Amino acid sequence: MAGTDLRRVLSPETGLVLVTLGALPPVAGRTGVRQVLVADTDAPVGGFDAVVADPDRLAAARFGLAAGRIMIRPDGYVGAVADGADVAVRSRPTRP
């Protein structure tokens, strides 16, 4: 079951975890942060430390997101939530 796998991936031993929902690329340059993709299948995807299958999209429904990112703190609480639109805007390179 996908929920069980996600709970295992988010165990307290993992530290900071950035969970990505939907078809968003991994975040580059994030040392010390484990990146987990929640997708329709558990097929490996480059740039992510783990991929969790959630074909019914239960995780996305729980957070009210079609796509986005969720930062999970080491204590297991949600530190931040960004929907896909927020992620796209903040991921653009800035100009000096």
C-alpha distance (Angstrom), angle and dihedral (degrees) to the residues before:
residue distance angle dihedral
M1 . . .
A2 3.80 . .
G3 3.82 95.9 .
T4 3.79 91.7 56.0
D5 3.80 91.0 51.3
L6 3.80 92.0 49.0
R7 3.81 91.4 50.6
R8 3.80 89.4 51.4
V9 3.81 91.5 50.2
L10 3.82 90.1 49.7
S11 3.80 95.3 52.1
P12 3.84 116.2 141.8
E13 3.81 91.9 -105.1
T14 3.81 92.0 67.1
G15 3.83 98.0 71.9
L16 3.82 116.2 -156.7
V17 3.80 112.9 8.5
L18 3.80 126.2 -169.5
V19 3.80 108.5 -157.0
T20 3.80 115.7 -160.1
L21 3.80 120.0 -159.5
G22 3.79 119.8 -164.5
A23 3.78 132.9 0.4
L24 3.81 99.6 -30.6
P25 3.80 123.4 132.0
P26 3.80 121.8 -115.5
V27 3.79 116.7 -91.0
A28 3.79 111.1 -106.9
G29 3.79 123.8 -136.3
R30 3.80 98.5 22.2
T31 3.80 104.1 139.3
G32 3.77 115.9 -176.4
V33 3.81 92.4 22.3
R34 3.78 121.0 104.0
Q35 3.81 111.8 -141.2
V36 3.79 118.6 -146.4
L37 3.80 125.1 -176.3
V38 3.81 119.4 -153.2
A39 3.81 106.6 -156.2
D40 3.79 142.5 151.7
T41 3.83 90.9 -90.0
D42 3.79 135.0 22.9
A43 3.82 93.8 -122.3
P44 3.83 110.1 140.8
V45 3.82 116.1 -98.8
G46 3.80 121.4 -163.4
G47 3.79 115.6 -107.8
F48 3.81 95.3 26.1
D49 3.80 122.4 101.1
A50 3.80 91.8 -149.9
V51 3.79 138.9 6.3
V52 3.80 120.4 -150.4
A53 3.80 120.6 -161.0
D54 3.81 114.0 -129.3
P55 3.83 105.3 160.4
D56 3.81 91.6 166.4
R57 3.84 90.3 52.5
L58 3.79 92.7 -130.5
A59 3.83 93.1 152.9
A60 3.81 91.6 53.1
A61 3.80 91.0 48.6
R62 3.80 91.7 49.4
F63 3.81 91.0 56.7
G64 3.81 95.3 35.9
L65 3.80 92.4 -120.0
A66 3.79 132.6 131.5
A67 3.82 87.6 -168.1
G68 3.77 132.3 -7.6
R69 3.78 147.2 102.5
I70 3.77 133.3 -84.2
M71 3.81 122.8 -164.3
I72 3.79 111.5 -148.5
R73 3.80 116.0 -159.5
P74 3.82 121.4 -136.7
D75 3.83 89.3 -103.8
G76 3.82 89.3 59.8
Y77 3.79 97.5 -107.8
V78 3.81 123.3 125.4
G79 3.79 110.3 -101.8
A80 3.82 99.1 -177.4
V81 3.79 141.4 -6.5
A82 3.82 125.3 -157.3
D83 3.78 125.4 178.8
G84 3.80 121.7 -138.3
A85 3.81 93.4 -94.4
D86 3.83 92.0 53.9
V87 3.78 90.9 47.7
A88 3.81 92.7 51.4
V89 3.80 92.7 51.1
R90 3.81 95.2 46.1
S91 3.79 94.2 43.9
R92 3.81 94.2 62.4
P93 3.79 115.5 105.8
T94 3.78 114.0 -105.2
R95 3.77 122.7 -129.9
P96 3.81 121.7 -131.7
